[in-house]
Amino acid sequence: TSPLAPLIPLARANHSENKIALIHGSLTIPEKHAADDYPFSAKEITESPFAYVACGNWHSGFEVVKDRAWFSGAPEALSTQQSGSGCVML
């Protein structure tokens, strides 16, 4: 199941202005994610009450939803054959 799904009702019940989520799973990309990788969608993030979602699990850093969600990637290069690892988000 999506790691974001159980956080959404909690965030909606909280009246704080800036809500941030930290999740660990895989973005749903056909042929790229596995069902047991806790898949979530960009649409799910867009429709959520979170101002920002920090995503983890993939070793490459990239923006999931413009100005709203990123995979931070792994700070160390885990393999010479893996592209996009070895980055840090500030």
N, C-alpha and C positions, 0 to 999 in steps of 0.2 A: 504494500500500500504506500501511498504518498507520505513522505515525512512531513509535508506541509499541512495536510488535511486535519490532523488533530490540533494544530496550533491556531487555525483560523477561528474556530468558535471562542477560544480563549482570548484572542486579540480583539474580536468584536465585542466581547463582554468588558474589556478594559477600555476606559475612556481617555487614556493617555494620548498625546498628540502624535508622537513619533514612535512607530512600532517597527522593530527590527527582528527578523527571524534568522536563525542559523540552522541549516539543514544539511543532511548527508544523504545523497542519493544520486540517481542518474536522470538527466534530462531525457524526456521521451523523444527519441529520434528513431524512426523505423529502421530496423536492421542494425541498430547500434546499441540499444539498451536491452538488458535482460529483466525479466519479470521480478527476479529476486534482488534487484539492485535498487529497490525503493524508488521507482520511477515517479517523476513529477513533470508537469508541463509548464511551458512559458505562459500559457493562458491562465493556468491556476495561479501563478504568481501575479499576473496582471490584474486578475479579479480579486486578489486577496487584499486585506486591509493593511498590509505591510508597506512601509515606505522603502525598505531595503530588505533583500534576502541574500544572505551570504551562503553560498552553496559549496559543498565539499564532496569529494569522492573521485573526481577526475584530476589527473595530474597536469593538465594543460589549463592555463588561465584564459578565460574568455568571458565576454559579456553575454548573459542569457537573455535579459530584458533591458533595453536601453535605460540607463540611469537608475536601474532598480534592482538588478540582480546579477551577480558575477560568480563564476567558479574561480577561486583564488589560485588554484594550481598548487603544485608542490614546490617549495622553495629550493629543493635540491634536484638536480637532474638525476632521475632514477635509472635511466638507461640511455645509451648513446643513440638508440634507434627510436626513441620517443620524442616527438616534436612538441614544443610548447611548454615543457616542464622547466623548472628552474626560474620561477618568477614569484614576486611578492606583490600583493595589493596594498596600497596605502590609501 
